[in-house]
Amino acid sequence: MIAVYLSPVYLLLCLYVLYRLLVWLGKSCPYLRKKRIRGPVILLYLLPVFCILMAFYLKPSPERRILKQLSNIWLGVLLHSLLVMGAAELIRLILKHSAFRGREKLFTARGHGIIGGICILCICALSIAGVWSANSLQVTEYELYVEKEAGELEELKIILAADLHMGYSVGTGQIEQMVEKINEEDADLVVIAGDLFDNEYEALEDPEALAEILGRIRSRYGVYACYGNHDIQEKILAGFTFSSNREKASDPRMDAFLEKAGIRLLREEGLLIDNAFYLYGRPDAERPGRGIRERKTPAQITEGMDQSKPIIVLDHEPRQLRELSDAGVDIDLCGHTHDGQTFPGNLIIKLFWENPCGYLEKDGMHNIVTSGVGVFGPNMRVGTRAEICRIIVHFGSAQ
């Protein structure tokens, strides 16, 4: 119920931004101080502020989809507004106690209006760039060496995707772009490291079309996935979930969707592929899902495997890296972090994860964390990239 406790903070932040907007309007043009102008401005501002709450209580419908999409854009705009206004406020306080030429002009009504205009331009620029970045999928390449024989395979091309978050922000357009980029790579193996869905099956723009698009993915050994913490049917408000006594599990329609799309779901399950290498899919650490109370330890995962063959683990969250390495895992592929998704998250995320994004060698094990394909919450990326990963794995002792 953290969303309930944080709602007053959210409202206070929204009121602060509104206050600054009204002050700027009043300083930039005295005519805009009139009530008949301010009234519509306030009403227009309050629409995105409360559309989050309105969408939460509405049943699945076209109206709810519009409100959800609007609220996701608004959350990004609000974040950038707070960052820009906070920076402007800090600079103002510093300059207020500094002596310099032209200081008086800076603190006049005209100067205040100009600064406000610059702030609004910065907010708009960050938000537009964030939306563009979130919808521009890149390919990141890694080259790994595993000193194990993999049958007759000398190398393996893996395409790693994660965090599709198919729903209100990510629809058929983004998924079609992803599938096209994957197929351009002519991969041996395609893996999706969790969070294919965005908590609500009803959020899918067009389930039939999405399943058909995903079904076009081509690879030599097939497409495999594990579930993440958002691949469950759960109420969510502004990024925060609501606790309930119901089991945290995927909607059966999600499981059926993946089967229809030709994606093999690995839930605490391992496969020996082409008698060459192992692929193991772990359930999510936070929400293991239906029928799994406690997931296996890394040692239990590799128990019974022929550890002379390469072992690849697919796990949504980059946890237990040392334990996985000690258990004989060679490659651990993850997502979840979004690399913080938008500034300053890309800086803060480094405080919480040993490998927040990218490559890390952990006692001989290769760990790769992708920033993901889609977005969660704000439909924007600033300082991070939407990506799939091309991973070329070389087997044997020659490097």
Salt bridges, closest charged atoms under 4 A:
GLU89 OE1 - ARG20 NH2 2.93
GLU89 OE2 - ARG92 NH2 2.88
GLU141 OE1 - ARG390 NH1 2.69
GLU143 OE2 - HIS394 NE2 2.64
GLU155 OE1 - HIS394 ND1 3.45
ASP163 OD1 - HIS165 NE2 3.78
ASP163 OD1 - HIS316 NE2 3.96
ASP163 OD1 - HIS338 NE2 3.39
GLU176 OE2 - ARG216 NH1 3.03
GLU185 OE1 - ARG390 NE 2.51
ASP195 OD2 - HIS165 NE2 3.42
ASP195 OD2 - HIS316 NE2 3.13
ASP198 OD1 - HIS165 ND1 2.97
GLU200 OE1 - ARG64 NH1 2.85
GLU200 OE2 - LYS68 NZ 3.62
GLU202 OE2 - ARG253 NH2 2.72
GLU208 OE1 - LYS260 NZ 2.29
GLU212 OE1 - ARG216 NH2 2.78
GLU234 OE2 - LYS248 NZ 2.56
GLU234 OE1 - ARG287 NE 3.49
ASP251 OD2 - ARG253 NH2 2.76
ASP255 OD2 - ARG290 NH2 2.56
GLU269 OE2 - ARG264 NH2 2.54
GLU286 OE1 - ARG287 NH1 3.49
GLU286 OE2 - ARG319 NH2 3.69
ASP315 OD2 - ARG282 NH1 3.45
ASP315 OD1 - ARG295 NH1 3.11
GLU317 OE1 - ARG319 NE 2.66
GLU317 OE1 - HIS336 NE2 3.87
ASP330 OD2 - LYS148 NZ 2.88
GLU354 OE2 - LYS362 NZ 2.61
ASP363 OD2 - ARG322 NH1 2.77
GLU387 OE1 - ARG385 NE 3.98
